[in-house]
């Protein structure tokens, strides 16, 4: 059995253990999108192996579709993490407060997209170019969210024992590995070196899964409340966003009609 096969087997076992922990700890209730992402990871890997053996000619199209699904779920996980950090005041917020969060992450993604095209991709086939650029855009977003949670940990009252930061840390580590290997793959000189980089990426995934397993095996720390000052700031920001949205969507009934101006 080759090293890649061994690493893929270990990664699959770690995936199953992690999903079992998510069910046992009932974390899927608080993080349903993250749970769905982990399930999709196993299904996607198995589907990729089956599809590659049965229909190799169309594998690129399948891989593009799988990448879109994977990236969409990761985007959902980032929204879920941002929403979950507001747990201490979520009772005071409506579901519409999600709209600014989604808009902010979408805006970040749009800003990152032009810079996510790696050097050397300009001459690549359309599907390969789109796959790599999409993957790197989501990876950069994961790093940004991870760094934002680290920087704002004290204000958001979250620490390393909180699930939000644990999930973000794993995703951030995966993104660093993905970005690094993607850059190195653009400059690889042989098939053996390319295979080594793939093994490194799978090894990074295993390290991330083991980190999550160790973290989720422990009881979750009780979430700390926001300081009164932070609560006022967040509620004021949510109220301002709601007022702006209402002002933009309501018809301007106060304006005089053309008939009244005469």
Number of C-alpha atoms within 10 A of each C-alpha: 5 7 11 16 11 12 18 18 12 15 22 18 15 20 22 16 15 23 20 13 18 23 13 12 15 12 17 16 11 14 19 16 20 21 20 15 21 19 15 17 16 17 11 18 14 13 16 16 12 12 16 16 11 11 10 12 11 11 16 14 12 17 19 17 13 19 18 16 15 19 20 14 19 21 20 18 23 25 21 20 22 20 17 15 20 17 16 16 14 14 9 10 15 10 9 12 17 16 13 15 16 18 12 13 19 15 12 15 18 12 12 17 17 11 13 19 18 16 11 11 15 10 9 10 9 10 13 16 16 17 19 18 20 20 20 23 24 22 24 22 23 25 19 16 21 25 15 13 23 17 11 12 15 12 13 20 18 22 17 14 16 19 24 21 21 18 22 24 23 20 24 23 18 23 24 16 19 23 20 13 19 19 13 14 17 13 13 15 10 9 9 10 14 17 15 15 20 17 18 17 20 20 18 20 24 21 17 20 23 18 17 21 19 11 17 21 14 10 11 13 12 9 15 13 15 19 14 8 9 14 18 13 12 15 16 12 14 19 14 12 16 17 11 11 14 11 11 10 8 8 9 9 7 6 8 9 9 7 6 7 6 5
